[in-house]
Amino acid sequence: MMWVTRSIRRPLLRFQSANFSSSSPAALEAERSVRESPRNDWKKDEIKSIYDSPVLDLLFHAAQVHRHAHNFREVQQCTLLSIKTGGCSEDCSYCPQSSRYNTGLKAQKLMNEDVVLEAAKKAKDAGSTRFCMGAAWRDTVGRKTNFKKILEYVKEIRGMGMEVCCTLGMLEKQQALELKEAGLTAYNHNLDTSREYYPNIITTRSYDERLQTLEHVREAGINVCSGGIIGLGEAEEDRVGLLHTLATLPSHPESVPINALVAVKGTPLEDQKPVEIWEMIRMIATARIVMPKAMVRLSAGRVRFSMPEQALCFLAGANSIFTGEKLLTTPNNDYDADQAMFKLLGLIPKAPDFSENSSKDFEHETIEVAASSSG
């Protein structure tokens, strides 16, 4: 008996160097983001078309932009400490620190310096390079004594060789200048959601007041950290609207936190359904394409996502996380689990950056170098 062997020849697939072979809006805009400088003239329907692209296509092309603009293995590790908890006069519907809701959270005074500095040292020893301090205040007006203490905290923590961030509510121009002089790296002031949906979530502070604080921060020379929360009951158009506002600021924020609502009993949003991973991926990937140089932070709500789900978020363009036991007052991922995740995924901690502009440009060759080193 004679055996006849037939060889099957499959045509070789040709890939374009940038892999932008799809005609989806995500592919087209990703190619444009790689080829041109970051844009501040986005139209809302352009961002909507990116957001609505097939999710795997969106994920793939956001990853291409990410590898062009950043070292794709680097992830910034931040620690967030609530230095003044509870008793806030505002009515943010998601927040357990509001004095208007019965969440079982007791109001506390500003932490003393020793406690804050010990927490910062512990965070640095655990691998964090940015230490963030949050105070449950509407604004800093009339808080001169406490504000001066915070300026000292900033100086001391910066002296440890860490980046320092604060979120203290609304700022006046002079206060932003004083924080800059103390050595503050970044100031966080989230927009939360779209301008249109915002009144459904907060009535005690206007959208324009939030934007004004971001303006004061930018003018003082402090890096802007501003993002939002999904899962508040908003529509997809509101998520697009949030990204549109951020992407059309005169300068993109250096950091864009994407938070998934952690529903807390006692708040008006306690019964909101959890955010699905694909919703997070769409937000992260779209943010990466429209604001390519920003650090996109996989922020609150990460505790609900498995390691494979978080891996997809990193692939989509997330390159910053919060580490530590809590995010202000809500649970966060376990330290050991995060370390195991970094090891398994081949992620490396991002070093602190004290340059005036922390956004870095990587040459086109970065993609090739990164690809060759990932094997």
N, C-alpha and C positions, 0 to 999 in steps of 0.2 A: 504494500500500500504506500502510496506517495502522498506526503503531506505538502500542501501548497501554502506557503506563508505569504500573506499580502501585507505590505506596509501601508499604513494609513497616513497620508500626509495632510496635515492641517495647515492652512495658510497662516503665516506669521501675522500677528496683529501689530499694527504700527501705532505708537502712541506719540502724540505731540509732546514736545519738551515740557510744556506747562500743564499738560493733561486737561486742557479746556476744550474737550471735544463735544460737549453737550451744548445745546442751544437754549437751555433754561435760563431764566433771568439770573439765578444764582451763579451760573457758569459765566455769563456775560459780564456781570458786575464784579465778580471775583477776578476775572482777567483784567478788567479795568483797574481794580484796586491794586493789583500787582504792578501794572504797567505805569500808572500815574500816581501823583501825590494824593494824599487823603483829601476827600471832598467835604465841603461844608454847605453845598448847595443841593443836597438831596431833596427830591420831591417825595411826598408821602406815598404816592402810588408806586414809585420805584422801589421803596423799601418794602411795601406790601407784596410786590411781585417776587422779591427775593424770599421773604418770609413764607410765601405760599408755594415755593418751588418744591418738587418732590423731595421728601425729607432726606433720602440717601444722597441725592444729588447736592442738596444744600450742605449736608455734612461733609461730603467729599471736597467741595470747592471752598468751603470755609477753612478746611484743613490746609488747602493749598495756600490760601492767604496767610494763615497763621505761620506756616513754615517759611514764608517769604519775609514776614515782618519780625519774627521772634525766633529765638532758639526754642524749638518745639518741645524739647525735653524739660526745659526749666519751668518750675512752678513756684510762684511766690508764696511763702508761708507767713500768714499774719495772725496775730492774736488780738482779740477784742475784749477789753475789760470794761465793765460798767463801774465807773468811779463815783457815780451819784445815781442811785437807783430809786425809781418810783416817785410818786407825788407830782407827776407832770400835769400841768393845767390843760394840755391840749386834748383833743378828742379823736386822735388817729384810731380808726376803727379796728385796726389789727394789733394795737399795742397794749400789752399787759401792764405797762408802766403808767398809763393814764390814771389820774385820780378819779376819773368819772366812772370807772368800771371796777366791779368787785371780782378781782382775780386772785385774791389772797396774798398779793405782793405788798410788803410793807415798805413805806418810804424810808430811805436812809440818807444820812448826811454825806457830804463829800468825803471820800476815803483820805486818810492821812498819807503823807509822803512815804513813810516807811513801807506801808502795805502795798502802795502802787509800785514803788521801785523794786520791791521783792518779787512782785508778780511779773514785772518786766524782765528781771534777771532770770526768773524761772522760764519765761517764754523764750528768751534767747538761748538758754541752755538746751531747750527742747527743739531748737532749730528755727524758730521764728526770726525773721529779719525785719518785720514791721510790727510795731506795737501801737494799737489803736485804743484810745480812751473815749468812752461815751458817757455823757451826762444827760439825764432825763430833764431837760429844760426846753422851754419854748424859745428862749433867747438868752443872751448873756448880759442884758441890760440890768443894771442894779446889782450885779454880782461881783463887784470889784475885788473883794477879798478872796473869794473862791477863784476868780479868774487869774489873779496874781499867783495863787498857789499852782494852778494848772500850768502857767508859764514856767514855773520852776520845775514842775514834773517833766515838761517837754525838754528843757535844757539838760536835766539829769539823764533822761533816757537817750537823748541824742548823744550824750557823752559816752554812753555804753557802746556806741557803734551801731545803733539800730535806727531805722527809719521810724518816724513818729507821725501818727495821724490822730486827729480829734474829730469828734462829732458832738457838738455842744448846742445845737439849735441854730437860730439865726445869729449872724454876726454883723456888727457895724464895721465900717471901713477901717477905723482906727484899731479895732480889736484884731482884725486880720493882719494888719501891719505888725502889731505886737507879737502875734503868734509866729509870723515869719522871722522876726528878729530873734525870737527864742530858739529857732531852729526847726520849726514844724515842717515836715515833708509834705503832708497832704491834709486836706480837710474834706470830710465826708458830709454831704448834704444831698440826700436822695430826693428825686422828684416823685418817686413812688409809682406814678401811673401817668396816663395821658392828661392833658389839660381838661379835656371834656369830662373824663370820669372822676377826676380829682374831687369835686364837691361831694361825691357820694361816699368818700372815705374820710375827708378832713374838712372841717369848716372853720377852724380856729387860726389857720395860717393860709394865706393865698398862694397860688402857684407862682405869681410874680414875685412875691416875697422870697420864695425859694430861689428863683432865678437871680434875684438881686444879691443874695448871699453868695451864690456861685460867682457872680461878677466881682464882688469884693475880694473873694479868695483869689481869683485869677489876677486881679490888678495888683494884689500884694505880692505876687510871685510864688504863691503856694500851689502845688499840684492839686487839681480838682479830682475828687472822688465822688461820682454821682451815678446812680442807677435807679433801680426800682424793684417792685415786688409783683409777681404774677400769682394768680389764684385769689384775687380780691373780689371776684365776681365780674371782672371786666370782660369785654369782648376782645377778639383778636385785633380789631381795629385800634383798640386802646393800647395794646402792646406795641403795635407798629407806631402809634402816635408818640409813645414814650421814647422809642428809639429815634424817631424823627427829630424830636426836640433836642435830644442829646447830640445827634449827629450833625445838627445845623447850628450848634453853638459856634461862636467865633473861633474857638479852639476846642477840639474834642477833649473830653475828660481823660486824664491819664489813667484813671481806674474807673471801670464800669461794673459795679456789683449787680449780679442778677440773683435775686432772692425768690425762693418759693415760699409762699405763706406757710408759717407754722401756726396753725389755728390754736388759740389759747382759750380755754374755758373762762367765761365771764366777759369776753370781748364780743362786740357785735358780730364778728366774723367767725365765731367759734364753730359754726356748723358748715363752713365751707369745705368742699371736697378737696382732697389732696391733689397737688399738681402732678401730672404725668411726666415721665422722663422725656417723652417726645416734645412736650411743650417747652421744657427747659432747653432741649437741643436746638429747637427752632430759634429761641431767643438768643442763645449764646452764638450760634452760627451766623445769624443775621447781624448781631452786634459786631462780630469779628469782621465781616465783609464791609460793613459801612463805617466802622471805626477801626481800621486795621492795626494801628499802633497802640491802641489802648490795652491796658491789662484788664482782661475780662474775668471777673471773680465769680466763681461758683460759690455762692454765699449761703445765706440761711436756707434751711430745708435740705441741705446736702445729707443730713443724717438719715433721711428716708431712702436715699438711693444706694443701691448695691454697688460693689466695686466695678462690675462690668458696666453699669449705667454711668458711673462717674467717669470711667474710661472713655465712653462715647462723648461726654461733655468736654474732656480734655482734647479729644480728637477734633471736636467742633471748634475749638479755639479758646477754651477756658485755660488760663494760666496763672490763677491765683486762688487760694483757698484760705479760710479761717481755720486755725487749729486751736485746740484747747477745749476745756470741758463745756464752756458755755459761750453763746453769742449774746452778750448782754444778759438776758434772763432765760433764754431758751436753750434746750440741749444741743450739743454739737457732737461731732464724730470722735470716737475714741482715739487717743494718741497712738497706741500700738497698732490699731487698724490702719491708720493713715501711713505709718511707717512701712507696714507690710505692703500697702498699696503702692507706695513709691517704689519699693524694691521690685515688686512684681511687674509694674508697668514701665520700669526703667526711667522714672522721673527723677530729676535732680533739683535740689533747692536753689532758688534764685538768690544770688547775693544781694545785699543792700546796695542801693544806688543813691549817691548823694550829689549827683550832677544836677545842674539847674533844670535840665529837661531830661526826664528819665526815660522818655520814649526813644528807642534806638532804631536806626535803619540798618537792616542787614542787606548785603548785596545779593544778587540773584544766585550767586554761587552757593549761598547758605543752604539752599534746598538740596543741592547735589552733595555737599559736605555732610549735611545731616542725614541724608539717605544712606550714604556710604558708611556712616558710623553707627547706624541703627542696627546693622546686622550683627 
